[in-house]
Amino acid sequence: MAEGLPNVVVMTVAVTMYMHLGMSDTEIALYTSWLGLPWVIKPFWSPFVDLYKTKRWWVLTMQALLGSSLAGVAFTLNTPLWFQGTMCCFFLMAFSSATHDIAADGYYMLELDDHQQAWFVGIRNTFYRLAVIFGNGVLIPIAGILQVYFKDRVAFTWSLIFYGLAALFLGVWLYHAYIMPRPVADQRHDSNFKEVAGGIIPMFVSYFRKFPAKEMVFAMLFLLLYRFPEALLLKMGLTFLQRPNSEGGLGLSPQEFGLASGTVGLIGLTIGGIVGGWLASRDGLKRWLWPMVCAITLPDIVYVYLSYAMPDNLALISACLFVEQFGYGLGFTALTLYMLYFSQGEFKTSHYAICTGISYLGLMLPGMVSGWLKDTMGYNHFFILVMVLCVITFAVAAFVHIDADFGKKKEE
């Protein structure tokens, strides 16, 4: 949950906050997509996490920084340079969160074999999604309630939200400082800067020599483009649900959005992740790859339906979002497990960080233009374009190589 909360704040809660503060979809998509950059380039400093101190030390240090950056957002929201100030704090938050991800993922992989990782990927994703539910299903509705109570003092109400988040995260940091175990495999490193820097080149060389050249190209394309349709939907789906009918959106209030997307939709996402992890641990990733590809793409059709039907029935909207998010949770399991499969061997923490960086680049670049595409085409045609581009996911999955036994439970 501590891994998921900063990510959801930067990537989705910030979208709603900037929308409430009067920014256009083009501006929101462009600027908030830039906040994904630390996750893209984190492989360049992942060797320092691998070769300096312990994973536990990195996790705790980054959690302290995350709490401080949340307080920084709260403080700068009510200043004349609120946009510049909040973006700087969000960048610090994103950098700390990306580093925290490297350490937490490495901490996770040190103790578990590939079958345990396949099984626990569903549980792990579940708690990550609970953080997303808290962000979208609790924080955004509370912000809406506070805006009514304080008579549309938008910046002030959002600063209260972020002060509360800062206090919560500092509490999480103190809790983990007390409760986190010290695995035997999590050895302390006292390498100096020169030794750490000298380990970067071998790490990158070994990454790009994992498979033959042709297979590596297909692997990179899979990591980069598997979530291409979702990259377009990530931010525009949020604004579509909340923009008023006069702007082509469904006009959900923060409370309705929190229930439909932030709770019901994310419950579907969580269940999909658990089911995906269970299926992969039972039969292996290769056996379920194509069903997962279909699951992450085809349910996006619900946005086409919603943009044309424009229903005002909250139950119907929630059901549509549940279906789409269940499919995404199931389909995302394939990408998570493939990154674990690809990262096996020496430097597994750094190699996994490179995989996630490439995957985030695949989210960041389409996300930057998604607002401009939507403002140019309108929601209706934009969602149709997303469905057409689902063919990219099918194409990259057709050529990727996966060991048929990866993820299966091994016989004793």
C-alpha positions as CSV (number, residue, x, y, z in Angstrom):
1,M,0.0,0.0,0.0
2,A,2.9,2.4,0.7
3,E,4.2,1.6,-2.7
4,G,0.9,2.3,-4.4
5,L,-0.3,5.5,-2.6
6,P,2.3,7.9,-3.9
7,N,1.8,6.6,-7.4
8,V,-1.9,7.0,-7.4
9,V,-1.5,10.5,-5.9
10,V,0.9,11.6,-8.7
11,M,-0.8,9.8,-11.6
12,T,-4.6,10.1,-10.9
13,V,-5.4,12.2,-7.8
14,A,-3.3,15.1,-9.3
15,V,-5.4,14.8,-12.5
16,T,-8.6,15.5,-10.6
17,M,-7.0,18.2,-8.5
18,Y,-5.7,20.1,-11.6
19,M,-9.1,19.7,-13.2
20,H,-10.8,21.2,-10.2
21,L,-8.3,24.1,-10.4
22,G,-9.5,24.9,-13.9
23,M,-6.9,23.3,-16.3
24,S,-7.8,21.9,-19.7
25,D,-7.5,18.2,-20.6
26,T,-4.6,19.0,-23.0
27,E,-2.7,20.7,-20.2
28,I,-3.5,18.0,-17.6
29,A,-2.4,15.1,-19.8
30,L,0.8,16.8,-20.9
31,Y,2.0,18.0,-17.5
32,T,0.9,15.1,-15.4
33,S,2.3,12.6,-17.9
34,W,5.7,14.3,-17.4
35,L,5.4,13.2,-13.8
36,G,5.9,9.7,-15.0
37,L,9.5,10.4,-16.1
38,P,11.2,9.3,-12.8
39,W,9.6,5.8,-13.2
40,V,10.9,5.7,-16.8
41,I,14.5,6.7,-16.0
42,K,14.8,4.9,-12.6
43,P,17.0,2.1,-14.1
44,F,19.8,4.6,-14.3
45,W,20.0,4.8,-10.5
46,S,18.7,1.3,-9.7
47,P,22.3,0.0,-9.3
48,F,22.8,2.4,-6.4
49,V,19.9,0.7,-4.7
50,D,21.3,-2.7,-5.6
51,L,24.9,-2.0,-4.5
52,Y,24.6,0.6,-1.6
53,K,23.1,0.0,1.8
54,T,20.2,-2.5,2.2
55,K,16.8,-2.7,0.5
56,R,15.2,-2.1,3.9
57,W,17.2,1.2,4.3
58,W,16.2,2.5,0.9
59,V,12.5,1.7,1.6
60,L,12.5,3.6,4.9
61,T,14.5,6.6,3.6
62,M,12.2,7.0,0.6
63,Q,9.1,6.8,2.8
64,A,10.4,9.7,4.9
65,L,11.0,11.8,1.7
66,L,7.5,10.9,0.4
67,G,5.8,12.2,3.5
68,S,7.8,15.5,3.2
69,S,6.9,15.9,-0.5
70,L,3.2,15.5,0.3
71,A,3.5,18.2,2.9
72,G,5.2,20.4,0.3
73,V,2.2,20.1,-2.1
74,A,-0.1,21.1,0.7
75,F,2.0,24.2,1.5
76,T,2.5,25.4,-2.0
77,L,-1.2,25.1,-3.2
78,N,-2.1,28.4,-1.6
79,T,0.8,30.4,-2.9
80,P,0.9,32.6,-6.1
81,L,3.2,30.1,-7.8
82,W,0.9,27.2,-6.9
83,F,1.3,25.3,-10.2
84,Q,5.1,25.5,-10.3
85,G,5.3,24.7,-6.6
86,T,3.0,21.7,-6.7
87,M,4.7,20.3,-9.9
88,C,8.1,20.5,-8.2
89,C,6.8,18.6,-5.1
90,F,5.1,16.1,-7.3
91,F,8.4,15.5,-9.1
92,L,10.2,14.9,-5.8
93,M,7.3,12.6,-4.8
94,A,7.6,10.7,-8.1
95,F,11.4,10.4,-7.8
96,S,11.1,9.1,-4.2
97,S,8.3,6.8,-5.2
98,A,10.2,5.4,-8.2
99,T,13.2,4.7,-5.9
100,H,10.9,3.2,-3.3
101,D,9.5,0.9,-6.0
102,I,13.0,-0.4,-6.9
103,A,13.8,-1.2,-3.3
104,A,10.4,-2.7,-2.4
105,D,10.4,-4.9,-5.5
106,G,14.0,-6.1,-4.7
107,Y,13.0,-6.7,-1.1
108,Y,10.1,-8.8,-2.5
109,M,12.2,-10.9,-4.9
110,L,15.0,-11.7,-2.5
111,E,12.8,-14.1,-0.5
112,L,10.5,-15.8,-3.0
113,D,11.0,-18.4,-5.8
114,D,9.2,-17.9,-9.1
115,H,6.2,-20.0,-8.1
116,Q,5.7,-18.0,-4.9
117,Q,6.1,-14.8,-6.9
118,A,3.4,-16.0,-9.4
119,W,1.1,-16.7,-6.5
120,F,1.8,-13.6,-4.4
121,V,1.7,-11.3,-7.4
122,G,-2.1,-11.3,-7.0
123,I,-2.0,-10.6,-3.3
124,R,0.7,-8.0,-3.8
125,N,-1.3,-6.3,-6.5
126,T,-4.4,-6.4,-4.2
127,F,-2.8,-4.3,-1.6
128,Y,-1.4,-2.0,-4.2
129,R,-5.0,-1.6,-5.5
130,L,-6.3,-0.9,-2.0
131,A,-4.0,2.1,-2.1
132,V,-5.6,3.1,-5.4
133,I,-9.1,2.7,-3.9
134,F,-8.1,4.9,-1.0
135,G,-6.8,7.5,-3.4
136,N,-9.7,7.6,-5.8
137,G,-12.5,6.3,-3.6
138,V,-11.8,8.2,-0.4
139,L,-9.5,11.2,-1.0
140,I,-11.4,12.6,-4.1
141,P,-14.9,12.3,-2.4
142,I,-13.5,13.9,0.7
143,A,-12.2,16.7,-1.4
144,G,-15.6,17.2,-2.9
145,I,-17.3,17.3,0.5
146,L,-14.7,19.8,1.8
147,Q,-15.3,22.0,-1.3
148,V,-19.0,22.2,-0.4
149,Y,-18.3,22.8,3.2
150,F,-15.7,25.6,2.5
151,K,-17.8,27.1,-0.3
152,D,-15.6,26.2,-3.3
153,R,-12.3,27.2,-1.8
154,V,-10.7,24.6,-4.1
155,A,-7.0,25.2,-3.3
156,F,-7.6,25.3,0.4
157,T,-9.6,22.1,0.5
158,W,-6.9,20.2,-1.6
159,S,-4.2,21.5,0.8
160,L,-6.1,20.0,3.7
161,I,-6.2,16.6,1.8
162,F,-2.4,16.7,1.3
163,Y,-1.6,17.7,4.9
164,G,-3.6,14.7,6.0
165,L,-1.8,12.5,3.5
166,A,1.6,13.7,4.8
167,A,0.7,12.8,8.3
168,L,-0.6,9.4,7.2
169,F,2.6,8.6,5.3
170,L,4.9,9.7,8.0
171,G,2.9,7.3,10.3
172,V,3.5,4.6,7.7
173,W,7.2,5.3,7.8
174,L,7.4,5.1,11.6
175,Y,5.4,1.8,11.5
176,H,7.7,0.2,8.9
177,A,10.8,1.4,10.8
178,Y,9.5,-0.8,13.7
179,I,7.9,-3.7,11.9
180,M,9.9,-4.5,8.8
181,P,12.0,-7.7,9.1
182,R,15.6,-7.8,8.2
183,P,16.0,-10.7,5.7
184,V,19.3,-12.6,5.7
185,A,19.6,-12.1,2.0
186,D,19.3,-8.3,2.3
187,Q,23.0,-7.8,2.9
188,R,24.4,-4.4,3.7
189,H,26.7,-2.9,1.0
190,D,29.3,-0.3,1.7
191,S,30.5,0.3,-1.8
192,N,31.9,3.7,-2.6
193,F,30.6,5.9,-5.5
194,K,33.3,4.6,-7.9
195,E,32.5,1.0,-7.2
196,V,28.8,1.6,-7.6
197,A,29.2,3.5,-10.8
198,G,31.5,0.8,-12.1
199,G,28.7,-1.7,-11.6
200,I,26.3,0.1,-13.9
201,I,27.8,-0.9,-17.2
202,P,27.9,-4.7,-16.5
203,M,24.3,-4.5,-15.3
204,F,23.1,-2.8,-18.5
205,V,25.2,-5.1,-20.7
206,S,23.9,-8.2,-18.9
207,Y,20.3,-6.9,-19.4
208,F,20.5,-6.6,-23.1
209,R,22.3,-10.0,-23.5
210,K,19.6,-12.0,-21.7
211,F,18.1,-13.2,-25.0
212,P,19.2,-13.4,-28.7
213,A,18.9,-10.0,-30.5
214,K,15.6,-10.8,-32.3
215,E,14.0,-12.1,-29.1
216,M,15.2,-9.0,-27.2
217,V,13.5,-6.7,-29.8
218,F,10.2,-8.5,-29.3
219,A,10.6,-8.4,-25.5
220,M,11.3,-4.6,-25.6
221,L,8.3,-4.0,-27.8
222,F,6.1,-6.1,-25.5
223,L,7.2,-4.1,-22.4
224,L,6.7,-0.8,-24.2
225,L,3.4,-1.3,-26.1
226,Y,1.4,-4.0,-24.2
227,R,-0.6,-1.2,-22.4
228,F,-0.8,1.2,-25.3
229,P,-4.6,1.5,-25.3
230,E,-4.7,1.8,-21.5
231,A,-2.0,4.6,-21.7
232,L,-4.5,6.7,-23.8
233,L,-7.4,5.9,-21.4
234,L,-5.5,6.4,-18.2
235,K,-6.1,10.2,-17.8
236,M,-8.9,10.8,-20.3
237,G,-11.1,8.1,-18.7
238,L,-10.8,10.0,-15.4
239,T,-11.8,13.4,-16.9
240,F,-14.6,11.8,-19.0
241,L,-16.3,10.6,-15.9
242,Q,-16.0,13.9,-14.1
243,R,-16.4,16.6,-16.8
244,P,-20.0,18.0,-17.1
245,N,-22.3,16.9,-19.8
246,S,-21.8,20.2,-21.6
247,E,-18.2,19.2,-22.2
248,G,-19.0,15.7,-23.3
249,G,-18.4,14.0,-19.9
250,L,-20.7,12.0,-17.6
251,G,-20.7,14.8,-15.0
252,L,-20.2,12.6,-11.9
253,S,-19.8,14.4,-8.6
254,P,-16.6,13.6,-6.6
255,Q,-18.7,11.3,-4.4
256,E,-20.2,9.5,-7.4
257,F,-16.8,9.2,-9.0
258,G,-15.3,7.8,-5.8
259,L,-18.0,5.1,-5.7
260,A,-18.1,4.2,-9.4
261,S,-14.4,4.4,-10.3
262,G,-12.6,4.7,-7.1
263,T,-14.4,1.8,-5.3
264,V,-16.5,-0.4,-7.6
265,G,-14.1,-0.2,-10.6
266,L,-11.0,-0.8,-8.4
267,I,-12.7,-3.7,-6.7
268,G,-13.0,-5.2,-10.2
269,L,-9.3,-4.4,-10.8
270,T,-8.3,-6.1,-7.5
271,I,-10.4,-9.2,-8.2
272,G,-8.9,-9.4,-11.7
273,G,-5.4,-9.3,-10.3
274,I,-6.1,-12.1,-7.8
275,V,-7.7,-14.3,-10.4
276,G,-4.8,-13.6,-12.8
277,G,-2.2,-14.5,-10.2
278,W,-4.0,-17.7,-9.3
279,L,-4.4,-18.8,-12.9
280,A,-0.8,-18.1,-13.8
281,S,0.5,-20.0,-10.7
282,R,-1.7,-23.0,-11.6
283,D,-1.0,-23.3,-15.3
284,G,1.9,-20.9,-16.0
285,L,2.0,-17.6,-17.7
286,K,2.3,-18.9,-21.3
287,R,-1.0,-20.9,-20.9
288,W,-3.0,-17.7,-20.0
289,L,-1.2,-15.1,-22.1
290,W,-3.9,-14.7,-24.8
291,P,-6.9,-14.7,-22.5
292,M,-5.1,-11.9,-20.6
293,V,-4.4,-10.0,-23.8
294,C,-8.1,-10.1,-24.6
295,A,-9.0,-9.1,-21.0
296,I,-6.8,-6.0,-21.0
297,T,-8.1,-4.7,-24.4
298,L,-11.6,-5.7,-25.3
299,P,-13.5,-4.4,-22.2
300,D,-12.4,-0.9,-23.2
301,I,-15.5,-0.9,-25.4
302,V,-17.5,0.2,-22.4
303,Y,-16.1,3.7,-22.8
304,V,-17.4,3.8,-26.4
305,Y,-20.9,2.8,-25.1
306,L,-20.8,5.3,-22.2
307,S,-19.7,8.2,-24.4
308,Y,-22.6,7.6,-26.8
309,A,-25.4,6.5,-24.4
310,M,-24.4,9.1,-21.7
311,P,-26.3,7.2,-19.0
312,D,-27.1,8.9,-15.7
313,N,-27.7,5.6,-13.8
314,L,-24.8,5.3,-11.4
315,A,-25.3,1.5,-11.0
316,L,-24.9,1.0,-14.8
317,I,-21.9,3.2,-15.0
318,S,-20.3,1.4,-12.0
319,A,-21.0,-2.0,-13.7
320,C,-19.3,-0.9,-16.9
321,L,-16.3,0.3,-15.0
322,F,-16.2,-2.9,-13.0
323,V,-16.0,-5.0,-16.2
324,E,-13.3,-2.8,-17.7
325,Q,-11.2,-2.7,-14.6
326,F,-11.6,-6.5,-14.0
327,G,-10.2,-7.0,-17.4
328,Y,-7.3,-4.7,-16.8
329,G,-6.4,-6.3,-13.5
330,L,-6.5,-9.8,-15.2
331,G,-4.5,-8.6,-18.2
332,F,-1.9,-6.6,-16.2
333,T,-0.9,-9.8,-14.5
334,A,0.7,-11.0,-17.7
335,L,2.9,-7.9,-17.9
336,T,3.9,-8.1,-14.2
337,L,4.8,-11.8,-14.5
338,Y,6.7,-11.3,-17.7
339,M,8.9,-8.6,-16.1
340,L,9.6,-11.1,-13.2
341,Y,10.4,-13.8,-15.8
342,F,12.7,-11.4,-17.8
343,S,14.5,-10.3,-14.6
344,Q,15.6,-13.7,-13.4
345,G,19.3,-14.1,-12.7
346,E,22.0,-11.7,-11.5
347,F,21.0,-8.0,-11.0
348,K,17.4,-9.1,-10.7
349,T,16.4,-5.9,-8.9
350,S,18.0,-3.6,-11.4
351,H,16.7,-5.6,-14.4
352,Y,13.2,-5.5,-13.0
353,A,13.6,-1.7,-12.6
354,I,14.6,-1.4,-16.3
355,C,11.6,-3.5,-17.3
356,T,9.2,-1.2,-15.3
357,G,11.0,1.9,-16.7
358,I,10.3,0.7,-20.3
359,S,6.7,-0.1,-19.4
360,Y,6.2,3.3,-17.8
361,L,7.6,4.9,-21.0
362,G,4.9,3.1,-22.8
363,L,2.4,4.8,-20.5
364,M,4.0,8.2,-20.5
365,L,4.4,9.0,-24.2
366,P,0.8,8.1,-25.3
367,G,-0.5,9.8,-22.2
368,M,1.2,13.1,-23.1
369,V,-0.8,13.4,-26.3
370,S,-4.1,11.8,-25.1
371,G,-5.5,15.1,-23.9
372,W,-4.7,16.8,-27.2
373,L,-6.3,13.9,-29.2
374,K,-9.4,14.0,-27.0
375,D,-9.8,17.8,-27.3
376,T,-9.3,17.5,-31.1
377,M,-11.7,14.5,-31.7
378,G,-14.1,14.6,-28.8
379,Y,-14.7,11.8,-26.3
380,N,-16.8,9.7,-28.8
381,H,-14.2,9.4,-31.6
382,F,-11.3,9.3,-29.1
383,F,-12.7,6.1,-27.5
384,I,-13.3,4.5,-30.9
385,L,-9.6,5.3,-31.7
386,V,-8.5,3.5,-28.5
387,M,-10.4,0.4,-29.5
388,V,-8.8,0.4,-33.0
389,L,-5.3,0.7,-31.4
390,C,-5.9,-2.4,-29.3
391,V,-4.5,-4.2,-32.3
392,I,-1.0,-3.0,-31.1
393,T,-1.3,-5.1,-27.9
394,F,-2.3,-8.2,-29.9
395,A,0.7,-7.6,-32.3
396,V,3.4,-7.4,-29.6
397,A,2.0,-10.4,-27.7
398,A,2.1,-12.6,-30.8
399,F,5.9,-12.6,-30.9
400,V,7.0,-12.5,-27.3
401,H,8.8,-15.7,-25.9
402,I,7.8,-17.1,-22.5
403,D,9.0,-20.4,-21.0
404,A,6.1,-22.7,-20.8
405,D,6.9,-23.7,-17.2
406,F,7.4,-20.2,-15.8
407,G,5.0,-19.6,-12.9
408,K,3.9,-23.2,-12.5
409,K,4.0,-24.9,-9.2
410,K,7.0,-27.3,-9.2
411,E,6.5,-30.8,-7.9
412,E,8.5,-31.6,-4.8
